Amino acid sequence: MPKDVLAVRGLRPLMMVNARAERQVRLANRAILRGVGTAVQVDAAARILPVSPKTARSFKTSVTQKGVAVYQSQPSTGKHPEFGRMVMRCLLIARNQNTAKTEQAYELALDRICAGWDQGGAL
């Protein structure tokens, strides 16, 4: 596993079980997990905002089988050779500075999901 990845053990089996859940439960769980990436998304957007407000608005958070990802949804034109590196650097710095918040948010999100299943969330 790469050393610069924030990994969560046991997330894949949880996502596999989630895939078999009812649609409303699945959507609610995805919404909970999407909130995990909010701190990184907001921080990265604040870092790139003075350079490009359009790029700052284009940062999105998605939930996949492997976890939560923050990415740039609308790539730039490629006319400025250093811009892609600058965007990636903003994302990496935001991720590194929000690692503790992200870990805590993941724990709370997983606790909320498990509590929902314990209280009768249908599978």
PLY file of the C-alpha trace (Angstrom):
ply
format ascii 1.0
element vertex 123
property float x
property float y
property float z
element edge 122
property int vertex1
property int vertex2
end_header
0.00 0.00 0.00
1.39 3.47 -0.82
2.68 5.35 2.19
0.76 8.57 1.48
-2.73 7.02 1.53
-5.06 7.36 4.49
-6.39 3.79 4.70
-9.31 2.43 6.72
-9.14 -1.25 7.59
-12.41 -3.13 7.14
-14.06 -0.55 4.91
-14.34 -2.81 1.87
-16.43 -5.51 3.63
-18.61 -2.75 5.06
-19.17 -1.33 1.57
-19.98 -4.82 0.25
-22.63 -5.28 2.94
-23.88 -1.78 2.23
-24.32 -2.72 -1.44
-26.85 -5.39 -0.41
-28.84 -3.01 1.77
-32.09 -1.35 0.74
-31.80 1.69 -1.50
-32.72 4.27 1.17
-30.21 2.80 3.62
-27.50 2.77 0.93
-28.11 6.39 0.01
-28.15 7.47 3.66
-24.87 5.66 4.32
-23.24 7.21 1.26
-24.35 10.66 2.41
-22.81 10.03 5.83
-19.53 8.89 4.27
-19.50 11.81 1.80
-19.35 14.16 4.78
-15.98 12.66 5.74
-14.21 14.40 2.85
-15.74 17.80 3.53
-12.85 19.11 5.65
-10.30 18.29 2.94
-12.52 19.69 0.18
-13.10 22.99 1.98
-9.42 23.40 2.90
-8.20 22.64 -0.64
-10.77 25.03 -2.12
-9.65 27.79 0.26
-6.03 27.27 -0.78
-6.69 27.51 -4.53
-9.39 30.22 -4.34
-7.01 33.21 -4.70
-5.55 31.66 -7.87
-8.69 30.28 -9.51
-12.23 30.54 -8.09
-13.49 28.25 -10.87
-11.14 25.48 -9.78
-12.07 26.03 -6.12
-15.73 25.44 -7.01
-14.88 22.32 -8.98
-13.60 20.23 -6.03
-16.03 17.37 -5.35
-16.28 14.52 -2.86
-17.37 11.03 -3.87
-17.80 7.67 -2.16
-16.42 4.58 -3.89
-15.93 0.92 -2.92
-12.44 1.83 -1.74
-13.34 4.89 0.31
-13.94 8.61 0.05
-12.20 10.68 -2.63
-11.81 14.42 -3.08
-11.06 15.37 -6.68
-11.22 18.16 -9.22
-14.32 17.58 -11.33
-13.55 20.06 -14.08
-9.96 19.86 -15.28
-8.21 22.97 -16.43
-7.30 23.77 -20.02
-3.67 22.72 -19.72
-2.41 26.08 -20.99
-0.49 26.76 -17.79
2.09 23.97 -17.24
2.37 24.41 -13.46
-1.35 24.64 -12.67
-2.01 20.89 -12.39
0.85 20.52 -9.95
-0.44 23.46 -7.92
-3.95 21.93 -7.69
-2.57 18.55 -6.65
-0.31 20.20 -4.09
-3.32 22.02 -2.59
-5.19 18.71 -2.32
-2.23 16.91 -0.73
-1.53 19.67 1.78
-5.23 19.82 2.69
-5.32 16.04 3.16
-2.17 16.00 5.29
-3.32 18.86 7.51
-6.79 17.36 8.00
-5.74 13.77 8.68
-6.87 13.86 12.31
-10.24 15.42 11.40
-10.70 12.88 8.62
-9.93 9.92 10.87
-12.31 11.20 13.52
-15.02 11.85 10.91
-14.56 8.30 9.54
-14.94 6.82 13.02
-18.09 8.85 13.69
-19.52 8.00 10.26
-18.92 4.28 10.73
-20.43 4.46 14.23
-23.53 6.20 12.82
-23.87 3.59 10.06
-23.50 0.67 12.49
-25.94 2.29 14.93
-28.45 2.63 12.09
-28.13 -1.06 11.27
-28.44 -1.98 14.96
-31.67 0.03 15.18
-33.32 -1.86 12.37
-31.68 -0.62 9.18
-32.84 -3.32 6.77
-30.30 -5.33 4.82
0 1
1 2
2 3
3 4
4 5
5 6
6 7
7 8
8 9
9 10
10 11
11 12
12 13
13 14
14 15
15 16
16 17
17 18
18 19
19 20
20 21
21 22
22 23
23 24
24 25
25 26
26 27
27 28
28 29
29 30
30 31
31 32
32 33
33 34
34 35
35 36
36 37
37 38
38 39
39 40
40 41
41 42
42 43
43 44
44 45
45 46
46 47
47 48
48 49
49 50
50 51
51 52
52 53
53 54
54 55
55 56
56 57
57 58
58 59
59 60
60 61
61 62
62 63
63 64
64 65
65 66
66 67
67 68
68 69
69 70
70 71
71 72
72 73
73 74
74 75
75 76
76 77
77 78
78 79
79 80
80 81
81 82
82 83
83 84
84 85
85 86
86 87
87 88
88 89
89 90
90 91
91 92
92 93
93 94
94 95
95 96
96 97
97 98
98 99
99 100
100 101
101 102
102 103
103 104
104 105
105 106
106 107
107 108
108 109
109 110
110 111
111 112
112 113
113 114
114 115
115 116
116 117
117 118
118 119
119 120
120 121
121 122
